[in-house]
């Protein structure tokens, strides 16, 4: 009891010291004197440094969708090559050796990157039976140029898109395209020159992956009017070659942002953001060459912002009042737009750990899209620790029309936890053994709970978090007559 009281006292004292330190810092800035009505030169220099630091933090947080996308693009191009004709496919599923934010190891991925500034309007021939997403480089769903079949479509391609799974020719226009686009296409207009092509293929048997790969390899991408002279498509097996597709969490993020701004379309709606970047020396048409002092401030700002992004993610609203599962799409908008404002905190939280958005990911409709309950904490509110063992109980009749899966991730990078297992996940297609009452238990920990039990290995000394994916969530998910348990720490 004495030891507990002593520890509590030290914790209170530490909190007080921390609070006093913060108060003195902010008070010191707020109380800088006006001498004769003026801020002194020395104090003005202090404020300028503070402005650079604060701008660096906020610019980084606002730019997370771009940074996340550019990290993927540049990492992919470095490993597999650059060009509209290169569509890497994870033909053997995406394992933890590929570093990318919260990938799904339980589908087949194809990830490609187009440049409408370099190549002009692009035609994408989508094969039948595909499911995919087209986003711009702010990771906003790319919308149709006017209505198609009486409505505006955004982002979704294939089964949930305007071709309705039958396949079709999509034409993606750059943001500054002039004139009337040619007929005969499902025409979209991107708000950036960069376009992200994201195909997902489903399988019923983890040992039978050839069919979704075959469908993806029917994709054809080429500049408008240049089909005959276009480069032949290439579909490298991305599963065979690990790639680092993560974005920077340090000052090098601003070098990456400078590359984006140097190349991209100047959207009038983006001028305030570009103004913030300009105050850091990032201006289109000018070299980005910060001096040593500024570079150090930018590095401190990026490191601080990255930590804020992580903290925002843990603080997202939950799916349930009596559970620890947070909702990465709390507002239900794929662009994080609330009725009267942009939810910049939810957007920063999402792109800290994830990439790509579409209406199908955010919509709440039975048997449509997907939901992504995410757990960072156990039932008692402690962060998940790889040195401990946990049990997750899923009630019977898991309400997923397509499939469900459970995946473990690294909490610093958001990439799949490299735990030594073939994939850091379990899914319905693995046919995990259920209990006699129909419930399913999944164990997490550094040691196996025993033969015949569903186990995802964790790493001692490393944290982890969990995503429960529900593809085609059913009514029981939405009315909460079915709810997953929390991760329970085992003794």
N, C-alpha and C positions, 0 to 999 in steps of 0.2 A: 504493500500500500504506500509506504514511504517512497519507494523507487518510482511508482506511478505518479505520485504527487510531484516529485522532483522533476520528472520528465515533462509533466504538464506545465510546471512553472517555467522551465526552460523554453518550452514551445511558446508560451504567452510572451515571455521576454523577447524571444526572437521575432515574433510578429510585431511587437511594439517597436523594436529597433528598425525592422524593415519599414514599418509605416512612417517612423520618424525620418528615416533616410529619404523616402519618397517625398514626404511633405517638405523637407528642407530643400530638396532639389527643385521642386515646383515653386515653392515660395521664393527661392533664390532668383528664379527667372521672373516671376510675377512682380517681385519687389525691386527690380533694377531701377535705380532712381533716375528721374528727369532732373538734370542739373542745368538750371537756367532755361528749362523747357526742352532740353535736348538729352538724348541718350548718348553717353560717351562713346568714343571710338572703340575702346576696349570692350564695353558692354555690347555695342552693336556687332562686334566680331563674334562674341559669345552667342548672341541671338542668331546670327547667320549660320553658325555651326549647328545650332539647335534646329533651325529651319531645314537645313540639308538632311539632318538625321530624321526629322519628322516626315519630310517629303519622301525620303527613301523608304521609310516604313509603309506609308500609305500608298505610294506608287507600286511597291512590290505587291501589297495585298490586292490592289485593284487589277494588277497585271497577271495575277495567278492563272487565269484561263489561258492567256497567251504563253506564259512561261511553261506551263504544263504541256501545251501543244508543241511549242518549239523544242522542248526537251525530247519529246517523242520523235518529232520530225528529224532533228539533227542526229539523234542517236540511231535512228533507222537508216538514214542516208549514209552515215559513216560506215555502217555494217553491211547494208544490202545494196547500196547504190541509190542514185537520185534520178527521178524522171517519172513522168505520168504513166509510163508503161511498166513500172515496177510496183508490184502488189505483193509484198511479203505475206505468206500464209503460214500460220502456226499449224502445220499439217499433223503434228503429233501432240497437239494441245500445248498450251503455254505453261511451262514449268517455272519454278522459282529462280532459275538461272538468268532468265530475262528480267531485267529491272525496269519496272513500269508500275504506275500507281494503280492499285487494286484491280489487277486483271482477273478475269474469270477463267479458271482452268478447266471448266466443265462445258465449254463450247469450243468450236473452232473459230479462230479470229483471222481476219485479213485486215491489215492496216496500211493505207496508202495516203500520199500527200501530193496534191496538185498545185500548180502555180499558174494562175490565170493571167498574171502580168507577163510572164515569160512565154506562155503557150497560147494565150487567148481563150475564147470560149471552148469548153471541153464537152465532148459527147461521152457518156457512160452507158454502155450497153449492159443492162442488168439482166442476168439469166433468170428463168422461171424458178420459183421456189426459194428465192433468197430472202434474207432478212437483214436489213442494214440501216445505217445512218449516214447522212451527209451534213457535216457541220462546217462553219467557217472557222477561222483561226482564233476567234474569241469564244469558240466552242458553243456558238449559237446555232440552233437548227436552221438550215438554209430553206427558205420558203419559195413556193411556186410564184412565177411571174403572172399574177392574176389568178383566177380560179381554174381548177381542173375538175371537171364533173361537178360543178356547182359549189366548190369549196376551195379554200386556200390550204395547201398541204405544206407542212414544215418538217424537215429533217428525216422522217421515216421513209424508208425505201423497201420495196419488196412486199412481203405479206401485209404489213401495216401501212403501206404507202399507196400512192395513186396507181401503181401498176397492179396492186392487189395480189401480188405473188405470181402474176402471169409473165413477168418480165417486161422490159420495155426500154426505149431509148430516152435517157435523160440528157438534157442540155443544160449545162451550168454556165451562166453568164457572169462575167466579172462585174464589179459594182459600177464601173464607169462605162459600161456597154451602151452604145448609141444605136438608134434605129430600131426597126421592127425585127424581132427574131424570126428565123424561118419556122415554117409549120412542120408538123410531123414528129414533134418531140414533146416530152413532158419537161417543160422549161422551168428552171429555177434561177434565181439571181442571188449570188453570194454577196455578203457585205464586206468581205475581204478578198484579196487576190488568192490567199491560201485557202485550200479546200481539203478537209479531212474525209477520207473514204474509209468507212468502218463497216465491214461485213461480219455477220455472226452466223455460224452454222451449227445446227443442233444434231445430236446423234442419240440413238437409243441404246447402243451397245458400245462401251469404251474401247472394245477391240475391233469395232467396225467404223473407221473414220473416213473411209475413202469417198463415200457419197457426198458429204458436205464439202469436201475438198474439190471433188469433181465439179460441183455446182459453181463454186467460186472461181475455178479456173476457166469458166466460160465467160467471165467478165472481159469486156473490151473497152479500152479508154483511149481516146485520140482527139486531136484538135478538130474543131468543126471544119468540115469541108476537106480534110486531109486524111481521110481514112486509108486511102490507097498508099500514101507515102509515109504513114505513121510508123513509129518504132514498134517492133513486135513485142507483145506482152511477155513479161517475165514474172514468174511466181516462185521466188526462192522460198525454201522451207525454213521459216524463221525459228522453228523448234530446234533445229540442228545447230544454230549459231547464237549463243547468248549475246544480248545487246544491252547496253546501258541507255535507257530511254527516259531517265529521270531528269527533272528540272533542278537547277542549282538552288541551294538553300543558303548561299553566301553571296558576297558581293559580285561574283561573276554573273549573277542573274541580270545585272544591269548591262553588261556587255551583250548578253543574249537579247535583252529588250532593245538595245540599240540596233541590233541586226534586224529585228522585226520592224522597227520604226523606219529604218533606212529603206526597206524594200516595199512596205505596204502602202495600200491606198489610204489617202488622207480623208477619213470620214468626217464631215462637219460635226457629227454628234460626238466625235472623239477628241475635239480640240481642247477641252478642259483637261482631259487625261494627258494629252500630248504636252499641254502647258506645264503640268506637274513634272513630266519627264524632262522638259526643256530646262526647268529650273535646276535640274541635276546635270545638265550639259548634254542631254540626249535630244538632238534636233535632226530632222531629216535633212540630208544634204551637207551636214557638217560632221567632221570626225568627232568621235567620243573619246576624249583623252583627259580624264580627271587627274589632277595633281595628287601627290601622295596623301595629303591631308584629307582631301575630298574622298579619295578611294577608301581610306580607312573608315570614314563616316558612313559611306555607302555599304561597306562590309558589315559594320555594326547594325545599320538599319535593316539590311537583308536578314541577318541572323535573328534580329528581334522580330521582324515581321513573320518569318517562318515559324517562330515559336507562338506568335499570336494566332496564326492560321491553325496550328495544331490545337491550341486551347479553344478556339471557336468551334472546332469540330466536336470536341467532347461535350460542348455546351449546347449542341443542337437540341430542339424539342424531341421528346420521345414519342414512340408509337403508342405507348400504353402508360397509364398513370401509375401502375403498380409493377412496372418492369424497367430494366436498364437499357432497353433497345432504343437507340436514337434513330431519327429519320433524316437522311441526308437531303431529302427534298421536302422540307417542312411546309413550304408554301404551295406546293403542287404546280409550280410553274417551271418549265424547262429552261427559262431564262432568268429565273429568280426575281420576277417582277411581281411586286405586291400591288394592290389597287392604286396606290398613290405614290409609290417610290420603288427604287431598285433595292432589293435586300442584299446589300453589299457584303454583310457579314456571312449570310448563308452561302453566297456565291464563293467567297474566299474559303470558307470551311469545306465546301464540296471539292473545289479544285486543288486544295491541299492534298487530298487523298484520292482523287478520281479524275476521269476524263470522259468527255462526250456527254451530250444531253439530247433528248428527243421527247416529244409529247408522250410517247409510249412508256418512258421511264418515269414521268412525273404524274401521269393521269391516274385517277383512282376509279377504275372500271373493272367489273368482274371479268375474269378470263382474258384480260388485255394487259399487255406490257409486263412490267416486273416491279417488285418492291424489294428494298434492300435494308432490312433492319440490321443495325450495326451495334456491337457491344464492345465497349472499352473497359467496362467495370464488371466486377462480379456482383452477386446478389447483395453483398454488404456495402457496395460502393467503392471498394478498393480497385485500383487499376489491375488489369490482368498481368500476371507475372509468370514467366516461363519456368520458374523454379517450382511453382506450385502445380497441383493437379486439380482439375475441375470436371464437373459433369453437367452437360446440357441435356435436358429432357424435352423432347418434342412430343406433344400429345398425338394420339392416333389420328388418322385421316388428315394428313398434312395437306392444307388447301392450296395446292399448286397444280393447275391444269396441265402445264408442260413438264416442269420438274422443279425440284428444290435442290439447294446445295449449301454446304457450310465450308467456309474458307478461312484460314488463319493468315494474318498479315503482320509485317514489321511496322511498328508504330512510328518509326522515324521516317522511313522512306515511303511507306504505303505499299511497297512491293510484296509479292508473295513471300511468306516466311520460308526461308531455305532450311527446312527441318530434316533433310536427308530422305524424306519419303518421295516417291515419284512425283506426286503433286501435293500441294498444301491444302487439299480439299477432299471432301466426301460429297457424293451426289446421289440422287435417286437412282440413276442408271447403274451405280455400283451395287445396287441391291443390298444396302446395309441391313444387317440382321435387326429385327424388331423384337420387342418383348412379347410375352404371351398375351398381354392386354392390348397390343397394337401400338404402344408407345415406342419411341426410338430414343435411345440414350447414346450420346456422343461424348467421349472422354478426351480431355486435353491435358497434357502433362509431359514431362521429360521421360517418363518410363511407361511402358505398355501396361494397361490395366488387366491384361490377360488375353488369352486366345479367344477368338470369337466375339470380341467387343470392338465397337467402332472407336478408333483412336486417331487423333491428330497430334503428332509430336510437337512439343514446344522446346525452347532452348533455355536452359538454366541461365539466369542473369539477364535475360532479354525479355522485354515486354512483348505483348502481342495483342491484336484485336481480331474480332470475328465478324464476318458478314454472313447473314442468313439470307440467301437469295431465294425469292419466290417468283418463278416465271409463270405468268398466267394466274395471278392470285384469285382465289374463289371468294364467294360471299362470306364464308366463315372467317376469312382473314379480315375483311373490312368491318363486319359487325362485331368482331372480336369474341365470337363464340369459340374460336380457336386462338390460343395465345401460346407462344413458346415460353418455356421456363427461362429463368436467368441462369448464367453460369454459376454453379454452386461450388465453392471451394471445398475440397475433400480433405479429410484429416488423414 
